[in-house]
Structure formats: C-alpha cells, structure tokens
Amino acid sequence: MKNKTDFAYQAVYRYLVRLIDEVQTDSTTRMPSLRQLSRRLRVSISTVQSAYSLLEKEGRVCSMPKSGYYALPGGVGDETPDPVFENDNLLETF
C-alpha cells in the first residue's frame, strides 16, 4: 500500500481512489468511516481524515455531519448531488 517516499495519508488517498473508481455508480455511495479505515489500514484517524479532505477538495466525496462521507457519482468536478443518499456502503459493496 505504501511507497517509501509516500506519507501515510497519500497511501490512504490512493486506496480510497481505487475503491471509488472500482465501485463507481450513478448514485451516491456511502464511504467507510474514519474509524473503520483507521483499523483496517492500521493508520491514525487523522491520517484517514487527511486523505478524505483531499478527496473532498477534488469533489470526489462529500461529508455529511453525523452521517459520514459519500462518494459522489461521476467523479471529479461534478456538482454535489441532492443530500438524499442511498444506503450503499462502499466497504460492503467492495
């Protein structure tokens, strides 16, 4: 998962990009929680948070308070969809 020159958040970012790309649909998909990814990838929660922050800046995911992160349909540059999300969980789908 990690190259010698990478920071941990960059490796987590690439992991999340692969998840999003492999399961990309026309609907908004729930992403794994910070804690789930932290445990699964054995990194800190702040590392996962940094990766999600990058994805959010790129428009690939959006965060909903008290709900989590969601992969946006269509990938980079698309507008944020209606905030009614489907219950698809990316980890379960993958």
Backbone hydrogen bonds in HBPLUS format (Angstrom, degrees):
<---DONOR---> <-ACCEPTOR-->    atom                        ^
c    i                          cat <-CA-CA->   ^        H-A-AA   ^      H-
h    n   atom  resd res      DA  || num        DHA   H-A  angle D-A-AA Bond
n    s   type  num  typ     dist DA aas  dist angle  dist       angle   num
A0006-ASP N   A0003-ASN O   3.26 MM   3  5.31 158.4  2.31 105.0 111.5     1
A0010-GLN N   A0007-PHE O   3.07 MM   3  5.44 132.1  2.31 106.4 118.8     2
A0011-ALA N   A0007-PHE O   3.40 MM   4  6.85 150.6  2.49 149.7 157.3     3
A0011-ALA N   A0008-ALA O   3.13 MM   3  5.29 121.1  2.49 100.1 114.1     4
A0012-VAL N   A0008-ALA O   3.05 MM   4  6.39 159.2  2.09 154.1 160.1     5
A0013-TYR N   A0009-TYR O   2.84 MM   4  5.95 153.1  1.91 140.9 148.9     6
A0014-ARG N   A0010-GLN O   3.01 MM   4  6.25 160.9  2.04 145.0 148.9     7
A0015-TYR N   A0011-ALA O   3.01 MM   4  6.23 154.9  2.07 144.7 151.8     8
A0016-LEU N   A0012-VAL O   2.93 MM   4  6.20 160.3  1.97 153.4 157.9     9
A0017-VAL N   A0013-TYR O   2.90 MM   4  6.18 155.9  1.96 151.9 159.1    10
A0018-ARG N   A0014-ARG O   3.00 MM   4  6.23 159.4  2.05 148.2 153.0    11
A0019-LEU N   A0015-TYR O   3.02 MM   4  6.35 158.2  2.07 147.5 153.7    12
A0020-ILE N   A0016-LEU O   2.89 MM   4  6.12 168.0  1.90 154.8 157.5    13
A0021-ASP N   A0017-VAL O   2.86 MM   4  6.03 167.2  1.88 153.7 157.5    14
A0022-GLU N   A0018-ARG O   2.93 MM   4  5.98 158.9  1.97 151.8 156.8    15
A0023-VAL N   A0019-LEU O   3.21 MM   4  6.27 142.3  2.36 145.9 154.3    16
A0029-THR N   A0071-ALA O   3.14 MM  42  5.12 153.4  2.22 137.7 144.5    17
A0071-ALA N   A0029-THR O   2.71 MM  42  5.12 155.5  1.77 161.3 158.4    18
A0030-ARG N   A0088-ASP O   2.69 MM  58  5.55 139.7  1.85 150.8 156.3    19
A0090-LEU N   A0030-ARG O   2.61 MM  60  5.68 158.6  1.66 159.8 165.2    20
A0031-MET N   A0069-TYR O   2.79 MM  38  5.29 173.2  1.79 145.9 143.9    21
A0037-LEU N   A0033-SER O   3.07 MM   4  6.29 172.9  2.07 155.7 156.8    22
A0038-SER N   A0034-LEU O   2.90 MM   4  5.98 155.0  1.97 145.9 154.0    23
A0039-ARG N   A0035-ARG O   2.97 MM   4  6.14 164.1  1.99 152.1 154.8    24
A0040-ARG N   A0036-GLN O   2.91 MM   4  6.08 167.8  1.93 151.9 156.0    25
A0041-LEU N   A0037-LEU O   2.82 MM   4  5.76 168.2  1.84 152.7 155.6    26
A0042-ARG N   A0038-SER O   2.90 MM   4  5.47 116.1  2.32 130.1 143.5    27
A0043-VAL N   A0038-SER O   3.14 MM   5  5.03 148.3  2.25 132.3 141.2    28
A0047-THR N   A0044-SER O   3.15 MM   3  5.21 129.5  2.41  96.3 109.1    29
A0048-VAL N   A0044-SER O   3.28 MM   4  6.70 156.5  2.33 148.2 153.1    30
A0049-GLN N   A0045-ILE O   2.87 MM   4  6.11 156.3  1.93 149.5 157.2    31
A0050-SER N   A0046-SER O   2.98 MM   4  6.13 146.9  2.09 137.9 145.4    32
A0051-ALA N   A0047-THR O   3.20 MM   4  6.54 154.0  2.27 144.5 150.7    33
A0052-TYR N   A0048-VAL O   2.94 MM   4  6.27 162.9  1.97 155.3 159.8    34
A0053-SER N   A0049-GLN O   2.90 MM   4  6.06 149.6  2.00 143.0 151.9    35
A0054-LEU N   A0050-SER O   3.13 MM   4  6.44 152.6  2.21 145.3 150.8    36
A0055-LEU N   A0051-ALA O   3.12 MM   4  6.45 161.0  2.15 149.5 154.5    37
A0056-GLU N   A0052-TYR O   2.83 MM   4  6.05 148.2  1.93 148.4 157.8    38
A0057-LYS N   A0053-SER O   3.00 MM   4  6.27 155.5  2.06 147.3 153.1    39
A0058-GLU N   A0054-LEU O   3.09 MM   4  6.37 143.6  2.23 143.8 153.7    40
A0060-ARG N   A0055-LEU O   2.97 MM   5  5.32 153.2  2.05 163.5 158.7    41
A0059-GLY N   A0056-GLU O   3.06 MM   3  5.06 149.1  2.16  99.4 109.1    42
A0072-LEU N   A0060-ARG O   2.87 MM  12  5.54 174.5  1.87 143.7 145.0    43
A0062-CYS N   A0070-TYR O   2.91 MM   8  5.41 146.8  2.02 144.7 155.4    44
A0070-TYR N   A0062-CYS O   2.84 MM   8  5.41 153.3  1.91 156.3 165.4    45
A0064-MET N   A0068-GLY O   2.82 MM   4  5.44 165.3  1.85 160.9 165.4    46
A0067-SER N   A0064-MET O   2.94 MM   3  5.27 151.0  2.03 141.6 137.9    47
A0068-GLY N   A0064-MET O   3.02 MM   4  5.44 159.2  2.06 158.1 154.3    48
A0092-GLU N   A0089-ASN O   3.11 MM   3  5.39 119.2  2.50 103.6 117.8    49
A0093-THR N   A0089-ASN O   2.96 MM   4  6.21 155.8  2.01 154.8 162.7    50
A0094-PHE N   A0090-LEU O   2.86 MM   4  5.93 159.9  1.90 151.3 156.5    51
